[in-house]
Amino acid sequence: MRITSTSCICPVLVCLCFVQRCYGAAHHGSIKVTRNQTKHVEGETEVHHRPKRGWVWNQFFVLEEHMGPDPQYVGKLHSNSDKGDGSVKYILTGEGAGTIFIIDDTTGDIHSTKSLDREQKTHYVLHAQAIDRRTNKPLEPESEFIIKVQDINDNAPKFTDGPYIVTVPEMSEMGTSVLQVTATDADDPTYGNSARVVYSILQGQPYFSVDPKTGVIRTALHNMDREAREHYSVVIQAKDMAGQVGGLSGSTTVNITLTDVNDNPPRFPQKHYQLYVPESAQVGSAVGKIKANDADTGSNADMKYTIINGDGSGVFSISTDKETREGILSLKKPLNYEKKKSYTLNIEGANTHLDFRFSHLGPFKDVTMLKIIVGDVDEPPLFTMPSYVMEVYENAKIGTAVGTVTAQDPDTASSLVRYFIDHNTEEDRYFTIDANTGTIKTAKIFDREETPWYNITVAASEIDNPELVSHVPVGVRILDVNDNPPELARDYDVVVCENAKPGQVIQTITATDKDYSANGARFHFYLDERLSLNPNFTLRDNEDNTASILTRRRRYSRTTQDIYYLPVLISDGGVPPLSSSSTLTIRVCACERDGRVRTCHSEAFLSSAGLSTGALIAILLCVVILLVFSLAIVVLFITLRRSKKEPLIISEEDVRENVVTYDDEGGGEEDTEAFDITALRNPSAAEELKYRRDVRPEVKPVPRHHLSSSLDSIDVQEFIKQRLAEADLDPSVPPYDSLQTYAYEGHRSEAGSISSLDSATTHSDQDYNYLGDWGPEFKKLAELYGEIESERTT
């Protein structure tokens, strides 16, 4: 079988197809397939030869994007077995067979019925076979061949990432790379020049250029100045077919912005400025602004203003506003027109961020001169001091002079001044002032212990111009005089123990004085000498502003007297000295051996405990609630006992729950007839073991006659141990708790007898200190024996 194709694209292929067709017409196919056959040679026997494959395939080619009215001819299949009589049938299978590609089964001609796109599918794999039309048997083995879609230039180059936005610093060198653009072409890059792209610049010359092969955009001029032009729009074209005529093209836009560099120094618009500032301007306030222009932007235009010289450098200061880049001129010291009427300043503005590549364009600073004219203003009176502090004694008479304030008119006219007090607060009404002299006097009697300090505001105005007013603060300190006697620092709760010893300190007291420390820092404590000597208590001055209360005798009794009163006199060290009398209340209480108070008089104890009427009512309510709750529990228990269900034990009587009750009291330890020990053993109740109905017993019951014989031969202790062992080993014991009571007390206590028969007979043989460790029940006994021991020791 041979194949022929007429789908030629270029002139070379056309020539090849022409030669192929001519050669095929002359030789009836240049590629042949020899079928399996038997050759008969004269004079020789029949010889069978191995069949040779005649399928020698070349690739078929079909043009993409075919738009003709008829199907496009692809090629021809032909078998050497085909004699032209129609006995050979050609079959085509594989990709697109029957839909895209059809074959004439008699002639073997292949046609393409659809327009193909190489960018979607580049080739198709098909299978061809020649069969006998009559027998449907294959004449040749099935063979595979490929139909390739021939590319044509039907896709223009595209910039997938455009449009582009890019920046480049101004003043860059010529040839500085800006950006590389890339265009893609969907055509076959291996065939012809359909996908060979060449770049060119359509807009943006002469400022920028583009490399035709790589697409790199570069600057084309030296020192491009942002201040002259900042934005550029460059259009780049990509054309296939290596830029030849007829090639397809695509374009994109590149927006290029020149970024700023510090290539412009700051400049003041003028070399001389003049500024008017009134002398009434406040210190620290802004009095003017100045600005140097800089063509740069951002940090390249940042600058700093300084005063480099001039006679006003100590009076004025300048700072930089970072947002507006202005120099703010402020006042450091007050102005006085009468003393100085003008100032001259030299102000410098310099860039803070320098680029040394452009230092040749500098210097990046500029200087200007500023003349400041001070304006004359009618000023209010000026006090000689910014504030005043005056003093006056408490209890001074109304109209007492406290002090004098002075103010003057600073202007050249020197008008007269009038004084007055601003009555804005209540404190301002406690004083008066002479309108002409400025002397301040008291308007009430002061008490230092009530208010030790007063703050008032004095105003001064010119008589000719009352609207010009100045103010000054005046503080008045009230001086102390000794007019308050000392008194106890607090109400003392003094307690003395019943077992106190003579000379024992029961309380330390201190005093306080409302007067200033200079008039009462030293206190003296003593008892009233006009009264008789106190036999119970005395007082000792510790000479450190405290005093100690001491006992004079041994032992105090609450039953005899539970409260004592002790008058105490206190004097201060002021001039003249003042004194006062206070009475201490001393309560008698019962104390522990270490001095802790155990109990006092019932009324005093409740008072010291702080139990109010509300607290007592709350306690009583709690007690009532507890009683009601207990009663409810008892009623519930009785109800449950009455409604008790049938027990789990089969027998009506459980040996382990028997309680034997006796009504007779007996005749004492010697009466052996009142109680029979055999009742404890209870042989009649020791019947066979009873088991629960819901539990299957796992141990054998003990025979009754064995149990009776063992009970007769053992004592009570052994009997109890046996019963305990049975209870522990019995698996039929109910799951609820059971109470088993036995009347055996056991052996003698290891603590010994508590009888007094063996006690000591004399006091010297016994130490009773241990009674204090026996708890609160033995406290009274411990006190009694402690008193006896104390008296015996004394």
C-alpha positions in Angstrom: 0.0 0.0 0.0 1.2 3.4 -0.7 0.1 6.8 0.5 0.0 10.1 -1.4 -0.7 13.6 -0.1 -1.4 16.9 -1.7 -1.5 19.0 1.4 1.6 21.1 0.8 2.1 24.4 2.5 5.4 26.0 1.4 6.8 26.1 -2.1 9.3 23.3 -1.2 6.5 21.1 -0.1 4.6 21.9 -3.3 7.6 20.8 -5.3 7.9 17.6 -3.3 4.3 16.8 -3.7 4.6 17.4 -7.5 7.7 15.1 -7.7 5.9 12.5 -5.6 2.8 12.5 -7.8 4.9 12.3 -11.0 7.0 9.5 -9.7 3.9 7.7 -8.5 2.2 8.0 -11.8 5.1 6.6 -13.6 5.6 3.7 -11.2 2.1 3.2 -9.9 3.2 4.0 -6.4 6.7 4.5 -5.1 5.9 2.5 -1.9 4.5 -0.9 -2.4 3.2 -3.7 -0.3 3.7 -7.2 -1.5 1.1 -9.6 -0.4 1.8 -13.1 0.8 1.9 -15.2 -2.5 3.4 -18.3 -4.1 5.8 -17.8 -6.9 5.7 -20.4 -9.8 9.0 -20.6 -11.7 9.3 -22.8 -14.7 11.3 -25.9 -14.1 11.1 -25.4 -10.3 8.7 -26.7 -7.7 6.4 -24.4 -5.7 8.3 -22.4 -3.1 6.8 -20.5 -0.2 8.4 -17.1 0.5 8.1 -15.1 3.8 5.7 -12.2 3.3 7.2 -8.7 3.3 5.3 -5.7 4.8 4.7 -3.0 2.3 3.4 -0.5 4.9 5.9 2.3 4.9 4.2 5.4 6.4 5.0 9.1 6.2 3.1 11.7 8.2 0.1 13.2 6.7 -0.3 17.0 7.0 -3.5 19.0 7.0 -3.8 22.7 7.1 -5.6 24.3 10.2 -8.3 26.8 9.8 -9.5 25.4 6.4 -12.5 27.5 5.3 -13.2 26.0 1.8 -16.6 24.7 0.8 -15.4 21.1 0.1 -13.7 18.7 2.5 -9.9 19.2 2.5 -8.0 16.4 0.8 -5.5 14.8 3.2 -4.0 11.8 1.4 -4.5 8.4 -0.2 -4.1 4.8 1.0 -3.3 2.2 -1.6 -2.5 -1.5 -1.2 -0.5 -3.5 -3.8 -3.3 -6.1 -3.5 -5.7 -3.5 -5.0 -6.1 -4.4 -8.7 -8.6 -1.6 -9.2 -11.5 -4.0 -9.4 -13.1 -2.9 -6.1 -12.3 -6.1 -4.3 -10.2 -4.2 -1.7 -12.0 -2.3 1.1 -10.1 0.3 3.1 -11.1 0.9 6.8 -10.0 3.9 8.9 -10.1 3.9 12.7 -8.7 6.0 15.5 -8.9 9.7 16.6 -11.4 11.6 14.6 -12.1 8.7 12.2 -15.6 9.0 10.8 -16.2 12.4 12.3 -13.3 14.6 11.3 -11.6 12.3 8.9 -13.4 10.2 6.3 -12.1 7.7 3.8 -13.3 6.4 0.5 -13.3 2.6 1.2 -12.8 1.8 -2.5 -10.2 4.4 -3.6 -8.6 5.0 -0.1 -8.8 8.8 -0.4 -8.8 10.6 3.0 -10.6 13.9 3.5 -11.0 16.3 6.5 -14.5 17.4 7.0 -14.0 20.1 9.7 -11.8 23.1 10.2 -9.0 22.2 12.6 -7.2 24.3 15.2 -3.6 23.4 15.9 -3.6 25.3 19.2 -6.3 23.0 20.4 -4.9 19.7 19.1 -1.6 19.3 17.1 -2.0 15.8 15.7 -4.3 12.7 15.4 -3.4 9.0 15.6 -5.3 6.7 13.2 -5.2 3.1 12.1 -5.6 1.8 8.5 -6.4 -1.6 7.2 -7.2 -3.2 3.8 -9.6 -6.2 3.8 -11.2 -8.4 1.2 -14.6 -7.0 0.4 -16.0 -10.4 -0.3 -14.6 -12.3 2.7 -14.0 -9.4 5.1 -10.7 -10.9 5.8 -7.7 -8.6 6.3 -5.4 -8.5 3.4 -2.7 -6.6 5.4 -2.1 -6.2 9.1 -3.5 -3.1 10.7 -1.0 -0.2 10.7 -0.8 3.1 12.5 -0.2 6.5 11.0 -0.3 10.2 12.2 -2.1 13.2 10.7 -0.4 16.4 11.9 -2.2 19.7 11.8 -0.1 22.1 9.9 0.3 25.5 11.6 -0.6 28.8 10.0 0.0 32.3 11.5 -3.4 32.8 13.0 -2.5 34.1 16.6 -1.2 37.5 17.4 1.3 38.1 20.3 -0.3 39.0 23.6 1.0 40.8 26.8 -0.6 38.8 29.6 0.6 41.1 32.4 -0.2 44.5 30.9 -0.8 47.3 31.3 2.3 48.0 33.5 3.0 50.6 36.2 6.6 51.1 37.1 8.9 53.8 38.6 12.4 54.9 38.0 14.5 57.5 39.9 14.9 60.8 38.3 18.4 61.9 37.2 19.2 58.2 36.3 22.0 57.4 33.9 21.0 56.8 30.2 20.4 53.1 29.7 19.0 52.4 33.2 16.8 49.4 33.0 13.2 50.2 33.8 11.2 47.0 33.0 11.2 43.9 30.9 7.9 43.1 29.1 7.2 39.7 27.6 4.6 38.8 24.9 3.4 35.2 24.1 2.4 33.8 20.7 0.2 30.7 20.6 1.5 29.6 17.2 4.0 26.8 16.7 7.4 28.0 17.6 9.1 25.1 15.8 7.6 25.9 12.4 8.4 28.9 10.5 8.4 32.4 12.0 4.8 32.4 13.2 5.8 32.6 16.9 9.0 34.6 16.5 8.3 38.0 18.2 10.1 41.3 17.8 9.5 44.3 20.2 9.4 47.9 19.2 8.3 51.2 20.8 5.3 53.1 19.3 5.1 55.9 21.9 7.6 57.2 24.5 10.5 58.3 22.4 13.0 59.8 22.8 12.8 59.3 26.5 12.8 55.5 26.5 13.9 52.6 24.3 13.1 48.8 24.1 15.4 45.9 23.2 13.7 44.2 20.1 14.6 40.7 21.2 14.4 40.8 25.1 11.7 43.4 25.6 13.8 45.3 28.2 12.8 49.0 28.5 15.6 51.5 29.3 16.0 55.2 29.7 17.2 56.9 26.6 18.1 60.4 28.0 20.5 61.7 30.6 19.3 63.4 33.8 15.5 63.2 33.4 14.2 65.7 35.9 11.0 64.9 37.8 10.4 68.6 38.5 10.2 69.1 34.7 8.0 66.1 33.9 7.0 63.3 36.3 4.7 60.8 34.3 5.3 59.1 31.0 3.1 56.7 29.0 5.1 54.3 26.8 3.4 52.0 24.2 5.3 48.8 23.3 4.4 46.6 20.3 5.2 42.9 19.8 5.0 41.6 16.2 5.5 37.9 15.0 6.9 36.7 11.7 10.1 38.3 13.0 8.6 41.7 12.3 8.1 41.1 8.6 5.2 42.5 6.6 2.1 40.5 7.1 2.9 39.5 10.7 0.4 39.9 13.4 1.1 42.3 16.4 -0.1 43.2 19.9 0.7 46.1 22.1 0.6 47.2 25.7 1.0 50.4 27.7 3.7 51.0 30.3 3.1 53.9 32.7 6.4 55.2 34.0 6.7 57.6 36.9 9.9 59.3 37.9 10.6 59.2 41.6 12.1 62.1 43.5 15.7 62.4 44.7 17.1 65.3 46.7 18.5 67.3 43.8 17.0 70.7 44.7 18.2 72.8 47.6 15.7 74.9 49.7 15.3 78.5 48.9 13.7 81.4 50.8 11.5 83.5 48.4 12.9 86.7 50.0 16.2 87.7 51.5 14.6 90.1 54.0 11.4 89.7 56.1 9.8 92.0 58.7 7.5 90.9 61.5 5.3 92.9 64.0 4.9 91.5 67.5 3.0 93.3 70.3 4.8 93.5 73.6 1.7 91.9 75.2 2.5 88.6 73.5 2.6 85.7 76.0 5.8 83.8 76.6 5.7 80.5 74.7 3.2 81.6 72.2 3.8 81.5 68.4 4.3 85.0 67.0 5.1 84.2 63.3 5.9 81.7 60.5 8.5 81.5 57.8 9.0 79.0 55.0 11.7 78.0 52.5 10.6 76.4 49.3 11.9 73.1 48.1 10.9 71.6 44.7 11.5 68.1 46.0 8.9 66.0 47.8 8.7 63.6 50.7 11.7 63.2 53.0 13.8 65.0 50.3 12.0 68.2 51.1 12.3 67.9 54.9 14.2 70.7 56.5 15.2 72.3 59.8 15.1 75.9 60.7 17.6 77.5 63.1 18.5 81.0 64.3 22.2 81.3 63.6 22.8 84.8 64.9 21.2 88.1 65.8 20.4 90.2 68.8 17.1 88.4 69.3 18.4 84.8 69.5 17.9 84.8 73.3 14.4 86.2 73.1 12.9 84.2 70.3 13.1 80.5 69.3 12.2 78.7 66.1 10.9 75.2 65.5 9.9 73.2 62.4 6.4 72.0 61.6 6.9 68.6 60.0 3.6 68.6 58.1 3.8 72.1 56.6 7.6 72.4 56.6 7.3 75.9 58.1 9.4 77.5 60.7 7.4 78.5 63.8 8.7 81.5 65.6 8.0 81.5 69.4 8.6 84.0 72.2 11.1 82.8 74.9 11.1 85.9 77.1 8.5 88.8 77.6 8.8 91.8 75.4 9.0 95.3 76.7 8.5 98.1 74.3 9.8 100.6 76.8 13.2 98.8 76.9 13.7 97.5 73.3 11.7 98.3 70.3 13.1 95.9 67.6 15.2 92.7 67.1 17.1 91.2 64.1 17.3 87.5 63.4 19.2 85.4 60.8 17.3 82.3 60.0 18.7 79.3 58.2 16.7 76.5 56.5 18.6 73.3 55.6 17.6 69.9 54.2 17.9 67.1 56.7 18.3 64.2 54.2 21.2 64.8 51.8 22.1 62.7 48.7 25.9 63.1 48.2 25.5 62.1 44.5 24.0 65.6 43.9 26.2 67.6 46.3 27.5 69.5 43.4 24.1 71.1 43.0 24.3 72.5 46.6 24.6 73.9 49.1 21.3 72.4 50.3 20.5 75.3 52.7 19.6 79.0 52.5 19.6 82.0 54.9 17.3 85.0 55.3 17.1 87.9 57.6 14.1 88.7 59.8 13.5 92.0 61.5 11.0 92.0 64.4 9.2 95.2 65.4 7.9 95.3 69.0 4.5 97.1 69.2 3.6 99.3 72.1 0.6 98.1 74.1 -1.1 99.7 77.1 -0.4 97.1 79.8 -2.1 96.3 83.1 -0.4 97.1 86.4 2.5 94.8 87.3 2.9 93.4 90.8 6.4 93.5 92.4 6.2 89.8 93.2 4.6 86.9 91.3 2.9 85.7 94.6 2.7 86.7 98.3 2.7 84.7 101.5 1.5 86.5 104.7 0.9 85.4 108.3 -1.5 86.3 111.1 -2.1 84.7 114.5 -5.4 83.0 115.2 -7.8 84.8 117.6 -6.5 88.1 116.2 -8.9 91.0 116.4 -10.9 92.0 113.3 -9.1 94.6 111.3 -5.6 93.4 112.2 -3.1 94.2 109.3 -1.9 91.0 107.6 0.4 92.5 104.9 0.7 94.8 101.8 0.8 94.1 98.1 2.3 96.6 95.6 1.7 97.0 91.8 2.9 99.6 89.3 1.9 100.7 85.8 4.8 99.5 83.4 3.8 102.0 80.7 5.5 105.4 80.4 2.4 107.2 81.5 2.6 105.5 84.9 -1.1 105.7 85.9 -2.3 105.3 89.5 -3.3 101.8 90.6 -6.4 100.7 92.5 -6.5 97.4 94.5 -9.4 95.1 95.3 -10.0 91.4 96.2 -11.8 89.1 93.8 -14.7 87.7 95.9 -15.0 84.5 93.9 -14.8 82.2 96.9 -15.9 82.3 100.5 -12.3 82.6 101.7 -12.0 86.0 99.9 -14.7 87.4 102.2 -12.5 86.9 105.3 -10.2 89.7 104.3 -10.3 93.4 103.2 -7.8 95.5 101.3 -7.1 99.2 101.1 -7.8 100.3 97.6 -5.1 102.9 97.6 -2.3 101.3 99.7 -2.9 97.6 99.1 -2.9 96.7 102.8 -4.8 93.5 103.6 -6.6 93.2 107.0 -8.7 90.5 108.7 -12.5 90.6 108.5 -13.2 87.8 111.0 -11.5 85.9 113.9 -9.7 82.8 112.7 -9.2 79.4 114.3 -6.1 77.6 113.2 -7.5 74.2 114.2 -10.4 74.8 111.9 -8.6 76.3 108.9 -4.8 76.8 109.0 -4.5 78.4 105.5 -6.4 80.8 103.3 -5.8 81.6 99.6 -7.1 84.8 98.1 -6.6 86.7 94.8 -5.8 90.4 94.8 -6.4 92.4 91.6 -4.9 95.7 90.5 -6.2 98.0 87.7 -5.3 101.4 86.4 -7.5 104.3 87.4 -7.4 105.7 83.9 -8.2 102.4 82.2 -10.1 100.0 84.7 -10.4 97.3 82.0 -6.7 96.5 82.3 -6.5 94.3 85.3 -3.7 92.1 86.7 -4.0 89.5 89.4 -1.7 88.0 92.0 -2.3 85.0 94.4 -1.9 85.7 98.1 -1.6 82.9 100.7 -2.3 83.7 104.4 -1.0 81.3 107.0 -2.8 81.3 110.4 -0.3 81.1 113.2 -1.0 78.9 116.2 -1.6 80.0 119.9 -2.0 77.5 122.7 -5.8 77.6 123.1 -6.7 73.9 123.2 -6.0 71.6 126.3 -4.7 68.1 125.7 -7.0 65.1 125.9 -6.8 61.3 125.8 -6.1 60.0 122.3 -9.1 57.6 122.5 -11.6 56.0 124.8 -9.6 53.3 126.5 -11.2 50.0 127.6 -9.0 49.1 130.6 -9.2 45.6 132.1 -7.6 44.2 135.2 -7.5 40.5 135.9 -8.7 39.1 139.2 -5.3 37.4 139.7 -3.3 40.5 138.9 -0.1 41.2 140.9 1.0 44.5 142.5 2.9 46.8 140.2 1.5 45.1 137.0 1.0 47.4 134.0 -2.6 47.0 132.8 -2.8 49.8 130.3 -0.6 52.4 128.5 -2.3 55.7 127.6 -1.4 58.6 125.3 -2.8 62.1 124.6 -3.4 64.4 121.7 -3.5 68.2 121.3 -5.2 70.1 118.5 -2.6 72.9 118.7 0.6 73.0 116.7 3.4 70.8 118.1 5.3 73.8 119.4 2.4 74.5 121.8 1.7 71.0 123.0 4.3 68.4 121.9 5.2 67.5 125.5 2.5 66.0 127.7 2.6 65.4 131.5 0.4 62.8 133.1 -0.4 62.7 136.9 -3.2 61.9 139.4 -5.2 64.6 141.1 -3.3 65.5 144.3 -6.4 66.9 145.9 -7.9 63.4 146.1 -6.8 60.8 148.6 -4.3 58.2 147.7 -5.8 55.5 145.4 -5.3 52.1 147.1 -6.1 50.2 143.9 -4.2 51.8 141.0 -1.5 54.3 140.4 -0.1 56.2 137.3 3.5 56.5 136.0 4.5 59.2 133.5 6.8 57.5 130.9 8.1 61.0 129.8 7.6 60.0 126.1 4.0 61.4 125.9 2.7 58.2 127.3 1.7 57.0 130.8 1.2 53.5 132.3 -1.6 52.4 134.6 -0.3 50.0 137.4 -2.0 47.9 140.1 -1.4 48.6 143.7 -2.5 45.4 145.4 -2.9 41.7 144.7 -6.1 40.1 143.5 -9.4 41.7 142.6 -12.8 40.2 142.8 -15.7 40.8 140.5 -18.2 39.8 143.2 -16.8 42.5 145.5 -16.4 45.3 142.9 -16.4 44.9 139.1 -15.7 48.5 138.0 -13.2 51.1 139.2 -12.8 54.8 138.2 -9.4 56.5 137.9 -9.2 60.3 137.3 -6.2 61.4 135.2 -4.8 64.9 134.7 -3.0 65.8 131.4 -1.1 69.1 130.8 0.8 70.3 127.6 4.0 72.3 127.2 2.5 75.4 125.6 2.7 79.0 126.8 0.7 79.3 128.8 0.3 75.6 129.6 -3.2 74.1 129.5 -4.5 70.9 131.2 -7.6 68.7 131.3 -9.0 65.9 133.4 -10.2 62.5 132.1 -11.6 59.5 133.9 -10.6 55.9 133.0 -13.1 53.1 133.6 -11.4 49.9 134.7 -13.3 46.6 134.6 -12.4 43.5 136.6 -12.4 40.3 134.6 -11.4 36.6 135.0 -8.3 35.8 133.0 -6.3 32.8 131.9 -2.9 32.1 133.5 -1.2 33.8 130.5 -3.3 36.9 131.0 -5.9 36.4 128.3 -9.4 37.6 129.4 -11.9 34.8 129.8 -15.0 36.5 131.1 -16.0 39.8 132.6 -19.3 41.0 134.0 -22.2 39.8 131.8 -23.3 43.2 130.6 -19.7 44.3 129.9 -18.9 41.1 128.1 -21.9 41.5 125.7 -21.0 45.0 125.1 -17.3 44.2 124.3 -18.4 41.4 122.1 -20.4 43.8 120.1 -23.6 41.8 120.0 -26.3 44.2 119.0 -30.1 43.6 119.3 -30.2 42.5 115.6 -27.4 39.9 116.1 -29.2 38.4 119.2 -32.5 38.2 117.2 -30.6 36.4 114.3 -29.1 33.9 116.8 -32.5 33.1 118.3 -34.0 32.6 114.8 -31.2 30.1 114.0 -31.9 28.2 117.2 -35.7 28.1 116.4 -35.0 26.8 112.9 -32.7 24.1 114.2 -35.3 23.0 116.7 -38.0 22.8 114.0 -35.7 20.9 111.7 -34.8 18.4 114.4 -38.5 17.9 115.2 -39.2 17.2 111.5 -36.5 14.6 111.4 -37.9 12.8 114.5 -41.4 12.7 113.0 -40.0 11.4 109.7 -38.1 8.7 111.6 -41.2 7.6 113.5 -43.3 7.5 110.3 -40.7 5.3 108.6 -40.6 2.9 111.5 -44.3 2.5 111.4 -44.3 1.8 107.6 -41.4 -0.5 107.7 -41.5 -3.2 105.1 -41.1 -7.0 105.6 -37.5 -7.7 106.4 -35.3 -9.8 104.1 -34.7 -12.4 106.9 -37.0 -15.4 106.8 -37.3 -15.7 110.6 -39.5 -13.2 112.4 -36.9 -12.7 115.1 -33.3 -11.9 114.3 -30.8 -13.1 116.8 -28.5 -10.2 116.0 -31.1 -7.5 116.7 -32.4 -8.7 120.1 -32.6 -6.2 123.0 -33.2 -7.7 126.4 -34.9 -5.2 128.8 -35.0 -5.5 132.6 -37.1 -3.4 134.8 -35.5 -4.2 138.1 -32.4 -2.3 139.2 -30.8 -5.1 141.1 -29.1 -5.1 144.5 -25.7 -3.7 143.5 -22.5 -5.5 142.7 -23.1 -8.2 145.3 -26.5 -9.1 143.9 -25.8 -12.0 141.5 -29.4 -13.2 141.3 -30.8 -10.1 139.5 -29.2 -10.9 136.2 -28.6 -14.3 134.7 -25.5 -14.5 132.5 -27.1 -17.2 130.4 -29.4 -14.6 129.0 -26.4 -13.1 127.2 -25.6 -16.4 125.7 -29.3 -16.8 124.7 -29.1 -20.5 123.8 -32.7 -20.6 123.0 -32.2 -17.9 120.3 -29.2 -19.7 118.8 -31.3 -21.7 116.5 -30.4 -22.6 113.0 -28.9 -19.8 110.9 -31.5 -17.9 108.9 -30.7 -16.8 105.4 -32.0 -14.2 103.1 -34.7 -15.1 100.6 -32.9 -13.3 97.7 -29.4 -14.8 98.4 -28.4 -18.5 98.0 -26.3 -19.5 101.0 -22.8 -20.7 100.2 -21.8 -22.2 103.6 -23.3 -25.0 105.5 -25.3 -24.2 108.6 -23.9 -25.2 111.9 -25.9 -28.0 113.7 -27.9 -26.8 116.7 -26.6 -29.5 119.0 -23.0 -28.5 118.1 -23.8 -24.9 118.8 -25.4 -25.6 122.2 -22.5 -27.8 123.3 -20.0 -25.1 122.4 -22.0 -22.4 124.2 -21.9 -24.4 127.4 -18.2 -25.0 127.3 -16.8 -21.5 126.5 -16.9 -18.2 128.4 -18.5 -15.0 127.4 -15.5 -13.6 125.6 -15.1 -16.7 123.4 -18.8 -16.6 122.7 -18.6 -13.0 121.4 -15.5 -13.8 119.2 -17.4 -16.7 117.7 -20.4 -14.6 116.9 -18.2 -12.0 115.3 -16.5 -14.6 113.1 -19.8 -15.9 112.0 -21.1 -12.5 111.1 -17.9 -11.7 109.1 -18.0 -15.0 107.1 -21.7 -15.2 106.5 -22.4 -14.2 102.8 -26.1 -13.9 103.6 -25.6 -10.8 105.8 -28.0 -8.1 104.6 -26.4 -5.3 102.6 -27.7 -2.7 105.1 -25.8 -1.9 108.3 -26.8 -4.0 111.3 -26.2 -3.3 115.0 -25.0 -6.1 117.2 -24.7 -5.3 120.9 -22.7 -7.3 123.4 -22.4 -6.5 127.2 -18.8 -7.5 127.7 -16.6 -4.7 128.9 -13.2 -6.3 128.3 -10.1 -6.2 130.4 -9.1 -3.5 132.9 -8.3 -0.1 131.5 -4.7 0.7 130.9 -5.3 4.2 132.3 -5.7 2.8 135.7 -8.2 3.7 138.4 -9.6 7.2 138.8 -10.5 6.6 142.4 -9.2 9.1 145.0 -8.1 6.3 147.4 -4.6 6.4 146.2 -4.3 10.1 145.8 -1.6 12.1 147.7 -2.6 13.4 151.2 -0.5 16.6 151.3 -0.2 19.6 149.0 3.5 19.4 148.8 3.3 15.9 147.1 1.1 17.0 144.2 1.6 19.5 141.3 -1.7 20.8 139.9 -0.4 22.6 136.9 -1.7 19.8 134.7 -5.3 20.7 135.5 -5.0 23.6 133.1 -4.6 21.2 130.2 -7.8 19.2 130.9 -10.1 21.5 129.0 -12.8 24.1 129.9 -14.6 21.7 132.2 -11.7 21.8 134.7 -10.9 25.6 134.5 -12.6 26.4 137.8 -10.8 23.5 139.5 -7.5 24.7 138.0 -8.1 28.2 139.3 -8.9 26.9 142.8 -5.8 24.8 143.0 -3.8 27.5 141.3 -4.8 30.0 143.9 -3.9 27.6 146.7 -0.5 27.0 145.1 0.0 30.7 144.7 -0.9 31.5 148.4 1.3 28.6 149.6 4.2 29.8 147.6 3.8 33.3 148.8 
